Amino acid sequence: MIVENWMTRDVITVSPEDTLDFISEIFEKAQIRRVPVVFNHKVVGIVT
């Protein structure tokens, strides 16, 4: 079994400059509980 079969293709991401209020809205609207933080096309963290 390969990762490609299980991965999410359209990933919602945020930037380090985004506010917690903005991210809270994303969590609510997208019904998600985690979001990767991306800077210069690299994952630099995750908000949970």
mmCIF file of the N, C-alpha and C atoms, coordinates in Angstrom:
data_MODEL
# 
_entry.id   MODEL 
# 
loop_
_atom_site.group_PDB 
_atom_site.id 
_atom_site.type_symbol 
_atom_site.label_atom_id 
_atom_site.label_alt_id 
_atom_site.label_comp_id 
_atom_site.label_asym_id 
_atom_site.label_entity_id 
_atom_site.label_seq_id 
_atom_site.pdbx_PDB_ins_code 
_atom_site.Cartn_x 
_atom_site.Cartn_y 
_atom_site.Cartn_z 
_atom_site.occupancy 
_atom_site.B_iso_or_equiv 
_atom_site.pdbx_formal_charge 
_atom_site.auth_seq_id 
_atom_site.auth_comp_id 
_atom_site.auth_asym_id 
_atom_site.auth_atom_id 
_atom_site.pdbx_PDB_model_num 
ATOM 1   N N  . MET A 1 1  ? 0.853   -1.163 0.000  1.00 0.00 ? 1  MET A N  1 
ATOM 2   C CA . MET A 1 1  ? 0.000   0.000  0.000  1.00 0.00 ? 1  MET A CA 1 
ATOM 3   C C  . MET A 1 1  ? 0.911   1.243  0.000  1.00 0.00 ? 1  MET A C  1 
ATOM 4   N N  . ILE A 1 2  ? 0.591   2.203  -0.852 1.00 0.00 ? 2  ILE A N  1 
ATOM 5   C CA . ILE A 1 2  ? 1.422   3.405  -0.947 1.00 0.00 ? 2  ILE A CA 1 
ATOM 6   C C  . ILE A 1 2  ? 0.680   4.622  -0.390 1.00 0.00 ? 2  ILE A C  1 
ATOM 7   N N  . VAL A 1 3  ? 1.457   5.583  0.063  1.00 0.00 ? 3  VAL A N  1 
ATOM 8   C CA . VAL A 1 3  ? 0.905   6.791  0.687  1.00 0.00 ? 3  VAL A CA 1 
ATOM 9   C C  . VAL A 1 3  ? -0.024  7.540  -0.256 1.00 0.00 ? 3  VAL A C  1 
ATOM 10  N N  . GLU A 1 4  ? 0.290   7.563  -1.526 1.00 0.00 ? 4  GLU A N  1 
ATOM 11  C CA . GLU A 1 4  ? -0.520  8.298  -2.502 1.00 0.00 ? 4  GLU A CA 1 
ATOM 12  C C  . GLU A 1 4  ? -1.992  7.908  -2.427 1.00 0.00 ? 4  GLU A C  1 
ATOM 13  N N  . ASN A 1 5  ? -2.275  6.672  -2.101 1.00 0.00 ? 5  ASN A N  1 
ATOM 14  C CA . ASN A 1 5  ? -3.653  6.202  -2.021 1.00 0.00 ? 5  ASN A CA 1 
ATOM 15  C C  . ASN A 1 5  ? -4.390  6.730  -0.793 1.00 0.00 ? 5  ASN A C  1 
ATOM 16  N N  . TRP A 1 6  ? -3.677  7.250  0.196  1.00 0.00 ? 6  TRP A N  1 
ATOM 17  C CA . TRP A 1 6  ? -4.278  7.686  1.447  1.00 0.00 ? 6  TRP A CA 1 
ATOM 18  C C  . TRP A 1 6  ? -4.126  9.178  1.723  1.00 0.00 ? 6  TRP A C  1 
ATOM 19  N N  . MET A 1 7  ? -3.290  9.858  0.961  1.00 0.00 ? 7  MET A N  1 
ATOM 20  C CA . MET A 1 7  ? -2.992  11.258 1.267  1.00 0.00 ? 7  MET A CA 1 
ATOM 21  C C  . MET A 1 7  ? -4.110  12.197 0.816  1.00 0.00 ? 7  MET A C  1 
ATOM 22  N N  . THR A 1 8  ? -4.144  13.354 1.424  1.00 0.00 ? 8  THR A N  1 
ATOM 23  C CA . THR A 1 8  ? -5.058  14.422 1.036  1.00 0.00 ? 8  THR A CA 1 
ATOM 24  C C  . THR A 1 8  ? -4.371  15.283 -0.007 1.00 0.00 ? 8  THR A C  1 
ATOM 25  N N  . ARG A 1 9  ? -5.025  15.506 -1.125 1.00 0.00 ? 9  ARG A N  1 
ATOM 26  C CA . ARG A 1 9  ? -4.399  16.254 -2.217 1.00 0.00 ? 9  ARG A CA 1 
ATOM 27  C C  . ARG A 1 9  ? -4.599  17.764 -2.093 1.00 0.00 ? 9  ARG A C  1 
ATOM 28  N N  . ASP A 1 10 ? -5.775  18.189 -1.710 1.00 0.00 ? 10 ASP A N  1 
ATOM 29  C CA . ASP A 1 10 ? -6.083  19.620 -1.599 1.00 0.00 ? 10 ASP A CA 1 
ATOM 30  C C  . ASP A 1 10 ? -5.984  20.038 -0.134 1.00 0.00 ? 10 ASP A C  1 
ATOM 31  N N  . VAL A 1 11 ? -4.778  20.276 0.313  1.00 0.00 ? 11 VAL A N  1 
ATOM 32  C CA . VAL A 1 11 ? -4.527  20.577 1.718  1.00 0.00 ? 11 VAL A CA 1 
ATOM 33  C C  . VAL A 1 11 ? -4.731  22.069 1.991  1.00 0.00 ? 11 VAL A C  1 
ATOM 34  N N  . ILE A 1 12 ? -5.487  22.362 3.028  1.00 0.00 ? 12 ILE A N  1 
ATOM 35  C CA . ILE A 1 12 ? -5.651  23.739 3.482  1.00 0.00 ? 12 ILE A CA 1 
ATOM 36  C C  . ILE A 1 12 ? -4.436  24.065 4.336  1.00 0.00 ? 12 ILE A C  1 
ATOM 37  N N  . THR A 1 13 ? -3.803  25.204 4.060  1.00 0.00 ? 13 THR A N  1 
ATOM 38  C CA . THR A 1 13 ? -2.637  25.620 4.835  1.00 0.00 ? 13 THR A CA 1 
ATOM 39  C C  . THR A 1 13 ? -2.818  27.057 5.306  1.00 0.00 ? 13 THR A C  1 
ATOM 40  N N  . VAL A 1 14 ? -2.013  27.432 6.294  1.00 0.00 ? 14 VAL A N  1 
ATOM 41  C CA . VAL A 1 14 ? -1.984  28.810 6.779  1.00 0.00 ? 14 VAL A CA 1 
ATOM 42  C C  . VAL A 1 14 ? -0.536  29.270 6.804  1.00 0.00 ? 14 VAL A C  1 
ATOM 43  N N  . SER A 1 15 ? -0.357  30.570 6.979  1.00 0.00 ? 15 SER A N  1 
ATOM 44  C CA . SER A 1 15 ? 0.999   31.121 7.071  1.00 0.00 ? 15 SER A CA 1 
ATOM 45  C C  . SER A 1 15 ? 1.274   31.528 8.519  1.00 0.00 ? 15 SER A C  1 
ATOM 46  N N  . PRO A 1 16 ? 2.535   31.698 8.879  1.00 0.00 ? 16 PRO A N  1 
ATOM 47  C CA . PRO A 1 16 ? 2.868   32.107 10.246 1.00 0.00 ? 16 PRO A CA 1 
ATOM 48  C C  . PRO A 1 16 ? 2.265   33.464 10.628 1.00 0.00 ? 16 PRO A C  1 
ATOM 49  N N  . GLU A 1 17 ? 1.922   34.279 9.652  1.00 0.00 ? 17 GLU A N  1 
ATOM 50  C CA . GLU A 1 17 ? 1.362   35.600 9.927  1.00 0.00 ? 17 GLU A CA 1 
ATOM 51  C C  . GLU A 1 17 ? -0.148  35.593 10.147 1.00 0.00 ? 17 GLU A C  1 
ATOM 52  N N  . ASP A 1 18 ? -0.823  34.484 9.867  1.00 0.00 ? 18 ASP A N  1 
ATOM 53  C CA . ASP A 1 18 ? -2.273  34.423 10.043 1.00 0.00 ? 18 ASP A CA 1 
ATOM 54  C C  . ASP A 1 18 ? -2.640  34.491 11.525 1.00 0.00 ? 18 ASP A C  1 
ATOM 55  N N  . THR A 1 19 ? -3.817  35.039 11.802 1.00 0.00 ? 19 THR A N  1 
ATOM 56  C CA . THR A 1 19 ? -4.269  35.170 13.187 1.00 0.00 ? 19 THR A CA 1 
ATOM 57  C C  . THR A 1 19 ? -4.990  33.902 13.642 1.00 0.00 ? 19 THR A C  1 
ATOM 58  N N  . LEU A 1 20 ? -5.054  33.726 14.961 1.00 0.00 ? 20 LEU A N  1 
ATOM 59  C CA . LEU A 1 20 ? -5.794  32.586 15.498 1.00 0.00 ? 20 LEU A CA 1 
ATOM 60  C C  . LEU A 1 20 ? -7.282  32.696 15.184 1.00 0.00 ? 20 LEU A C  1 
ATOM 61  N N  . ASP A 1 21 ? -7.817  33.907 15.117 1.00 0.00 ? 21 ASP A N  1 
ATOM 62  C CA . ASP A 1 21 ? -9.225  34.083 14.733 1.00 0.00 ? 21 ASP A CA 1 
ATOM 63  C C  . ASP A 1 21 ? -9.462  33.563 13.321 1.00 0.00 ? 21 ASP A C  1 
ATOM 64  N N  . PHE A 1 22 ? -8.566  33.892 12.401 1.00 0.00 ? 22 PHE A N  1 
ATOM 65  C CA . PHE A 1 22 ? -8.677  33.426 11.017 1.00 0.00 ? 22 PHE A CA 1 
ATOM 66  C C  . PHE A 1 22 ? -8.607  31.900 10.959 1.00 0.00 ? 22 PHE A C  1 
ATOM 67  N N  . ILE A 1 23 ? -7.673  31.326 11.691 1.00 0.00 ? 23 ILE A N  1 
ATOM 68  C CA . ILE A 1 23 ? -7.510  29.871 11.686 1.00 0.00 ? 23 ILE A CA 1 
ATOM 69  C C  . ILE A 1 23 ? -8.724  29.194 12.318 1.00 0.00 ? 23 ILE A C  1 
ATOM 70  N N  . SER A 1 24 ? -9.287  29.787 13.357 1.00 0.00 ? 24 SER A N  1 
ATOM 71  C CA . SER A 1 24 ? -10.503 29.247 13.975 1.00 0.00 ? 24 SER A CA 1 
ATOM 72  C C  . SER A 1 24 ? -11.649 29.196 12.976 1.00 0.00 ? 24 SER A C  1 
ATOM 73  N N  . GLU A 1 25 ? -11.765 30.233 12.146 1.00 0.00 ? 25 GLU A N  1 
ATOM 74  C CA . GLU A 1 25 ? -12.792 30.244 11.101 1.00 0.00 ? 25 GLU A CA 1 
ATOM 75  C C  . GLU A 1 25 ? -12.565 29.106 10.111 1.00 0.00 ? 25 GLU A C  1 
ATOM 76  N N  . ILE A 1 26 ? -11.322 28.884 9.737  1.00 0.00 ? 26 ILE A N  1 
ATOM 77  C CA . ILE A 1 26 ? -10.999 27.786 8.819  1.00 0.00 ? 26 ILE A CA 1 
ATOM 78  C C  . ILE A 1 26 ? -11.404 26.454 9.440  1.00 0.00 ? 26 ILE A C  1 
ATOM 79  N N  . PHE A 1 27 ? -11.052 26.247 10.715 1.00 0.00 ? 27 PHE A N  1 
ATOM 80  C CA . PHE A 1 27 ? -11.412 25.004 11.402 1.00 0.00 ? 27 PHE A CA 1 
ATOM 81  C C  . PHE A 1 27 ? -12.921 24.777 11.345 1.00 0.00 ? 27 PHE A C  1 
ATOM 82  N N  . GLU A 1 28 ? -13.673 25.828 11.620 1.00 0.00 ? 28 GLU A N  1 
ATOM 83  C CA . GLU A 1 28 ? -15.131 25.704 11.651 1.00 0.00 ? 28 GLU A CA 1 
ATOM 84  C C  . GLU A 1 28 ? -15.715 25.464 10.260 1.00 0.00 ? 28 GLU A C  1 
ATOM 85  N N  . LYS A 1 29 ? -15.301 26.265 9.293  1.00 0.00 ? 29 LYS A N  1 
ATOM 86  C CA . LYS A 1 29 ? -15.870 26.157 7.945  1.00 0.00 ? 29 LYS A CA 1 
ATOM 87  C C  . LYS A 1 29 ? -15.481 24.857 7.248  1.00 0.00 ? 29 LYS A C  1 
ATOM 88  N N  . ALA A 1 30 ? -14.240 24.432 7.427  1.00 0.00 ? 30 ALA A N  1 
ATOM 89  C CA . ALA A 1 30 ? -13.755 23.237 6.732  1.00 0.00 ? 30 ALA A CA 1 
ATOM 90  C C  . ALA A 1 30 ? -13.957 21.963 7.549  1.00 0.00 ? 30 ALA A C  1 
ATOM 91  N N  . GLN A 1 31 ? -14.460 22.120 8.780  1.00 0.00 ? 31 GLN A N  1 
ATOM 92  C CA . GLN A 1 31 ? -14.660 20.972 9.664  1.00 0.00 ? 31 GLN A CA 1 
ATOM 93  C C  . GLN A 1 31 ? -13.370 20.163 9.833  1.00 0.00 ? 31 GLN A C  1 
ATOM 94  N N  . ILE A 1 32 ? -12.294 20.876 10.137 1.00 0.00 ? 32 ILE A N  1 
ATOM 95  C CA . ILE A 1 32 ? -11.002 20.233 10.378 1.00 0.00 ? 32 ILE A CA 1 
ATOM 96  C C  . ILE A 1 32 ? -10.495 20.644 11.756 1.00 0.00 ? 32 ILE A C  1 
ATOM 97  N N  . ARG A 1 33 ? -9.492  19.910 12.262 1.00 0.00 ? 33 ARG A N  1 
ATOM 98  C CA . ARG A 1 33 ? -8.951  20.221 13.585 1.00 0.00 ? 33 ARG A CA 1 
ATOM 99  C C  . ARG A 1 33 ? -7.442  20.455 13.567 1.00 0.00 ? 33 ARG A C  1 
ATOM 100 N N  . ARG A 1 34 ? -6.839  20.334 12.412 1.00 0.00 ? 34 ARG A N  1 
ATOM 101 C CA . ARG A 1 34 ? -5.401  20.565 12.268 1.00 0.00 ? 34 ARG A CA 1 
ATOM 102 C C  . ARG A 1 34 ? -5.145  21.259 10.947 1.00 0.00 ? 34 ARG A C  1 
ATOM 103 N N  . VAL A 1 35 ? -4.125  22.122 10.939 1.00 0.00 ? 35 VAL A N  1 
ATOM 104 C CA . VAL A 1 35 ? -3.774  22.791 9.689  1.00 0.00 ? 35 VAL A CA 1 
ATOM 105 C C  . VAL A 1 35 ? -2.260  23.030 9.686  1.00 0.00 ? 35 VAL A C  1 
ATOM 106 N N  . PRO A 1 36 ? -1.595  22.660 8.575  1.00 0.00 ? 36 PRO A N  1 
ATOM 107 C CA . PRO A 1 36 ? -0.158  22.913 8.491  1.00 0.00 ? 36 PRO A CA 1 
ATOM 108 C C  . PRO A 1 36 ? 0.137   24.396 8.280  1.00 0.00 ? 36 PRO A C  1 
ATOM 109 N N  . VAL A 1 37 ? 1.242   24.835 8.868  1.00 0.00 ? 37 VAL A N  1 
ATOM 110 C CA . VAL A 1 37 ? 1.723   26.202 8.690  1.00 0.00 ? 37 VAL A CA 1 
ATOM 111 C C  . VAL A 1 37 ? 2.853   26.144 7.666  1.00 0.00 ? 37 VAL A C  1 
ATOM 112 N N  . VAL A 1 38 ? 2.709   26.921 6.582  1.00 0.00 ? 38 VAL A N  1 
ATOM 113 C CA . VAL A 1 38 ? 3.673   26.871 5.479  1.00 0.00 ? 38 VAL A CA 1 
ATOM 114 C C  . VAL A 1 38 ? 4.309   28.240 5.282  1.00 0.00 ? 38 VAL A C  1 
ATOM 115 N N  . PHE A 1 39 ? 5.640   28.236 5.104  1.00 0.00 ? 39 PHE A N  1 
ATOM 116 C CA . PHE A 1 39 ? 6.399   29.457 4.843  1.00 0.00 ? 39 PHE A CA 1 
ATOM 117 C C  . PHE A 1 39 ? 7.446   29.133 3.790  1.00 0.00 ? 39 PHE A C  1 
ATOM 118 N N  . ASN A 1 40 ? 7.470   29.925 2.721  1.00 0.00 ? 40 ASN A N  1 
ATOM 119 C CA . ASN A 1 40 ? 8.403   29.683 1.605  1.00 0.00 ? 40 ASN A CA 1 
ATOM 120 C C  . ASN A 1 40 ? 8.304   28.253 1.069  1.00 0.00 ? 40 ASN A C  1 
ATOM 121 N N  . HIS A 1 41 ? 7.069   27.779 0.901  1.00 0.00 ? 41 HIS A N  1 
ATOM 122 C CA . HIS A 1 41 ? 6.782   26.455 0.344  1.00 0.00 ? 41 HIS A CA 1 
ATOM 123 C C  . HIS A 1 41 ? 7.278   25.305 1.217  1.00 0.00 ? 41 HIS A C  1 
ATOM 124 N N  . LYS A 1 42 ? 7.527   25.564 2.496  1.00 0.00 ? 42 LYS A N  1 
ATOM 125 C CA . LYS A 1 42 ? 7.968   24.515 3.417  1.00 0.00 ? 42 LYS A CA 1 
ATOM 126 C C  . LYS A 1 42 ? 7.050   24.492 4.631  1.00 0.00 ? 42 LYS A C  1 
ATOM 127 N N  . VAL A 1 43 ? 6.719   23.292 5.085  1.00 0.00 ? 43 VAL A N  1 
ATOM 128 C CA . VAL A 1 43 ? 5.935   23.162 6.305  1.00 0.00 ? 43 VAL A CA 1 
ATOM 129 C C  . VAL A 1 43 ? 6.840   23.502 7.482  1.00 0.00 ? 43 VAL A C  1 
ATOM 130 N N  . VAL A 1 44 ? 6.417   24.496 8.261  1.00 0.00 ? 44 VAL A N  1 
ATOM 131 C CA . VAL A 1 44 ? 7.220   24.931 9.405  1.00 0.00 ? 44 VAL A CA 1 
ATOM 132 C C  . VAL A 1 44 ? 6.529   24.630 10.739 1.00 0.00 ? 44 VAL A C  1 
ATOM 133 N N  . GLY A 1 45 ? 5.312   24.092 10.668 1.00 0.00 ? 45 GLY A N  1 
ATOM 134 C CA . GLY A 1 45 ? 4.602   23.758 11.896 1.00 0.00 ? 45 GLY A CA 1 
ATOM 135 C C  . GLY A 1 45 ? 3.192   23.291 11.610 1.00 0.00 ? 45 GLY A C  1 
ATOM 136 N N  . ILE A 1 46 ? 2.436   23.086 12.677 1.00 0.00 ? 46 ILE A N  1 
ATOM 137 C CA . ILE A 1 46 ? 1.042   22.675 12.562 1.00 0.00 ? 46 ILE A CA 1 
ATOM 138 C C  . ILE A 1 46 ? 0.265   23.298 13.718 1.00 0.00 ? 46 ILE A C  1 
ATOM 139 N N  . VAL A 1 47 ? -0.946  23.755 13.436 1.00 0.00 ? 47 VAL A N  1 
ATOM 140 C CA . VAL A 1 47 ? -1.832  24.281 14.471 1.00 0.00 ? 47 VAL A CA 1 
ATOM 141 C C  . VAL A 1 47 ? -2.885  23.219 14.728 1.00 0.00 ? 47 VAL A C  1 
ATOM 142 N N  . THR A 1 48 ? -3.086  22.884 16.007 1.00 0.00 ? 48 THR A N  1 
ATOM 143 C CA . THR A 1 48 ? -4.072  21.854 16.361 1.00 0.00 ? 48 THR A CA 1 
ATOM 144 C C  . THR A 1 48 ? -5.079  22.407 17.342 1.00 0.00 ? 48 THR A C  1 
# 
